[in-house]
Amino acid sequence: MAVRVVTDSTSDIPRETVEELRIDVVPLTVAFGSEQYRDGIDLNADEFYARLGQSKVLPTTSQPPPALFRYAYGHLASRGDVVSVHLSHKFSGTVNTARAAAAEVAPERISVVDSGSASMGMGLCVLAAARAAAEGKSRDECVAAAESTARRVHVAVAFETLDFLRRGGRIGRAQAFVGGLLRLKPILTVQEGEAHPLTRVRSRGKALDELVALATRFERVSEIAILHTTTPDDAAQLAERAQEARPDARLMTGRFGPVLGVHGGPGMLGIAVVEQQ
């Protein structure tokens, strides 16, 4: 049987792609006070962002309970090997929970990979493993595909504000960016598994220019992913410009899901590119 690939809901892979490649997604939890929702199951992006704009309570997130991983792994490992790819351990304990569950269920059949990234950066690693699995590659080869992509993926995310990241405690080394921002729009990247400052600009147009620049920074790019929270027109413009700059690259567009939306807030717009080998 082909290797099965598992990820968590922060990979933000479009549902049709998840279904096409038979990727199993374990949801994180989003809570508005005492009300809890499974990311992407009980609460979709449209519902979340509508509620975020009206809520007086800052939502919170939590990693999947170990039982969800044990259930997924038990079901899949009874039929074959499993590769499970997750967001950086510096953003969440999800990958460590996955490793503990894998060790309980079938350590000889399950490999867990820390992508060192999140959202589309992580999602591209998941897709590399899933495509390798679809080609009939072994578990080790699927792991190698994910890890190779993780080394070559580059991410830039433009924020309207860092306030959501700051209040959620997920800002990492970009903390120094908070002070003195005035009306500047911050752009962050992911390095060594956590958020780092990249630059800051004075307008949305300049932010788009900086994100497009990531697609042209490398000699060859094999894949591009574009995601947004609440600005589909900006995402469409970014996708068009990125594809014009790199017409041979595979392009994926989508949306930051509720978990990433909790930490990024409205107006977040991002690009991830995979540098071709």
C-alpha positions in Angstrom: 0.0 0.0 0.0 1.2 3.5 -0.7 2.6 5.6 2.1 0.0 7.8 3.7 0.8 11.4 4.6 -0.6 13.2 7.7 -0.3 16.9 8.6 -2.1 19.3 10.8 -4.6 22.0 9.9 -2.0 24.8 10.0 -0.6 23.6 6.7 -3.4 25.6 5.0 -3.5 23.3 2.0 -6.6 23.8 -0.1 -9.2 21.2 0.5 -9.3 20.0 -3.1 -5.6 19.3 -3.0 -5.9 17.5 0.3 -8.5 15.2 -1.2 -6.7 14.7 -4.5 -3.5 13.6 -2.7 -5.3 11.7 0.1 -3.6 13.7 2.9 -5.0 13.2 6.4 -5.4 16.4 8.3 -5.4 16.5 12.2 -7.1 19.7 13.3 -5.9 22.2 15.9 -8.4 23.9 18.1 -9.6 27.5 18.1 -11.4 28.9 21.1 -13.5 32.0 21.6 -13.7 32.0 25.4 -15.3 28.7 26.4 -16.5 27.9 22.9 -14.1 25.5 21.1 -13.9 24.6 17.4 -11.9 22.2 15.4 -9.9 24.2 12.8 -11.4 23.7 9.4 -14.1 21.3 10.6 -16.4 23.1 13.0 -15.1 26.5 11.9 -14.1 27.5 8.4 -12.1 30.6 7.3 -15.2 32.7 6.3 -16.9 32.0 9.6 -13.8 32.6 11.6 -12.9 36.0 10.1 -16.5 37.2 10.3 -16.5 36.4 14.0 -13.0 37.8 14.6 -14.1 41.2 13.4 -17.0 41.2 15.8 -15.6 39.4 18.9 -14.5 41.3 22.0 -12.6 38.3 23.1 -9.2 37.5 21.6 -9.4 33.9 20.3 -6.8 31.3 21.4 -5.5 28.2 19.8 -4.3 24.8 21.1 -2.6 21.8 19.6 -4.5 18.6 18.8 -5.0 16.2 21.8 -2.8 13.1 21.6 -5.9 10.9 21.1 -6.5 12.4 17.7 -3.0 11.5 16.5 -3.3 8.0 18.1 -6.5 7.5 16.2 -5.2 8.7 12.9 -1.9 6.7 13.2 -3.6 3.5 14.4 -6.0 3.5 11.4 -3.3 4.3 8.8 -0.4 2.3 10.2 -2.5 -0.8 10.2 -2.5 -0.6 6.4 1.0 0.7 5.7 3.7 3.3 6.4 3.0 6.9 7.4 4.8 10.2 7.1 3.5 13.0 9.3 4.7 16.6 8.6 4.0 19.4 11.0 4.7 23.0 11.9 7.9 24.1 13.6 8.2 23.1 17.3 9.0 26.7 18.0 5.5 27.7 17.0 3.6 24.8 18.7 4.0 21.6 20.6 2.0 19.8 17.9 5.0 18.0 16.3 6.2 16.7 19.7 2.7 15.4 20.4 2.7 13.7 17.1 6.1 12.1 17.9 4.8 10.8 21.2 1.7 9.3 19.6 3.8 7.7 16.8 6.0 6.1 19.4 3.0 4.6 21.2 1.2 3.4 18.1 3.8 2.1 15.6 7.3 3.7 15.7 8.5 1.2 13.1 5.9 2.4 10.5 5.6 6.2 11.2 8.0 9.0 10.6 7.3 12.5 12.0 8.9 15.5 10.3 9.3 19.0 11.8 8.9 21.3 8.7 10.6 24.2 10.5 7.9 26.4 9.1 4.1 27.0 9.2 1.2 27.5 6.9 2.2 27.6 3.2 5.8 27.0 4.0 4.9 23.8 5.8 2.2 23.0 3.3 4.7 22.8 0.5 6.7 20.3 2.5 3.6 18.2 3.0 2.8 18.3 -0.7 6.3 17.2 -1.6 5.9 14.1 0.6 2.3 13.4 -0.7 3.4 13.6 -4.3 6.3 11.2 -3.6 3.8 8.9 -2.0 1.5 9.1 -5.0 4.5 8.1 -7.1 4.9 4.9 -5.0 8.0 6.1 -3.2 9.1 4.5 0.1 8.6 6.1 3.5 12.2 7.2 3.6 11.9 8.8 0.2 8.8 10.7 1.2 10.6 11.9 4.3 13.5 13.0 2.2 11.2 14.9 -0.2 9.7 16.8 2.7 13.0 17.6 4.3 14.5 18.7 1.0 11.7 21.1 0.5 12.0 22.4 4.0 15.6 23.4 3.3 14.6 25.2 0.1 11.4 26.9 1.1 11.4 30.7 1.7 8.5 32.6 3.2 7.5 36.3 3.5 4.3 37.5 5.2 3.0 41.0 5.3 0.9 42.1 8.3 -1.4 45.0 8.8 -0.3 44.8 12.5 1.9 42.7 14.7 -0.6 43.1 17.6 -2.2 39.7 17.1 1.2 38.0 17.1 2.4 40.0 20.1 -0.7 39.2 22.2 -0.5 35.6 21.3 3.2 35.4 22.3 4.3 33.9 18.9 6.4 36.7 17.7 9.9 35.3 18.6 12.8 37.3 17.4 10.6 39.8 15.7 9.6 41.2 19.1 11.9 44.2 18.5 9.9 45.1 15.5 6.9 46.0 17.7 8.4 49.1 19.2 8.5 52.2 17.0 6.6 50.7 14.1 4.4 53.8 13.9 2.4 53.3 10.7 4.8 51.0 9.0 3.7 47.6 7.8 5.9 44.8 9.0 7.0 41.9 6.8 8.3 38.8 8.5 10.0 35.6 7.4 10.6 32.3 9.0 14.2 31.4 9.9 15.3 28.5 12.2 11.7 27.7 12.8 10.5 31.1 14.1 9.4 34.5 13.0 12.1 37.0 12.1 11.8 40.5 10.8 12.5 40.9 7.1 11.6 44.5 6.4 8.9 47.1 6.9 7.2 49.4 4.4 4.8 52.4 4.4 2.1 51.1 2.1 0.2 48.1 1.0 1.6 48.6 -2.5 5.1 48.5 -1.2 4.3 45.3 0.7 3.1 43.6 -2.5 6.4 44.7 -4.2 8.4 43.1 -1.4 6.4 39.9 -1.6 6.8 39.7 -5.3 10.5 40.2 -4.9 10.8 36.9 -3.1 9.8 35.1 -6.3 12.6 36.7 -8.2 15.3 36.5 -5.5 16.5 33.0 -6.6 17.8 31.8 -9.9 15.1 29.1 -10.3 11.8 28.6 -8.4 9.8 25.4 -8.8 6.7 26.3 -6.6 4.9 29.3 -5.4 2.1 29.5 -2.8 0.0 32.6 -2.1 -2.3 32.9 0.9 -4.4 35.7 2.5 -6.7 36.2 5.4 -9.2 38.8 4.3 -7.9 40.4 1.1 -8.6 38.2 -1.9 -8.0 41.0 -4.4 -4.5 41.6 -3.1 -3.9 37.8 -3.2 -5.0 37.6 -6.8 -2.7 40.5 -7.7 0.2 38.9 -5.9 -0.4 35.6 -7.6 -0.6 37.2 -11.1 2.6 39.2 -10.6 4.4 36.2 -9.1 3.4 34.0 -12.0 4.5 36.6 -14.5 7.9 36.7 -12.8 8.1 32.9 -12.7 5.9 31.4 -15.4 7.4 27.9 -15.1 6.7 27.6 -11.4 3.7 25.7 -10.1 1.3 28.1 -8.4 -1.0 27.4 -5.5 -3.4 29.9 -4.0 -5.4 29.6 -0.8 -6.3 31.1 2.5 -4.8 31.3 6.0 -7.0 29.2 8.1 -8.4 30.1 11.5 -5.4 29.1 13.6 -3.0 31.2 11.6 -5.7 34.0 11.5 -5.7 34.1 15.3 -2.0 35.0 15.3 -1.9 37.1 12.1 -5.2 38.9 12.1 -7.0 40.6 9.2 -5.0 41.8 6.2 -2.3 39.2 6.4 -0.9 38.3 3.0 1.9 35.8 2.3 4.0 34.1 -0.3 6.2 31.0 -0.1 8.6 29.9 -2.8 10.6 26.7 -3.2 14.0 27.2 -4.7 14.5 24.6 -7.4 17.3 22.1 -6.9 
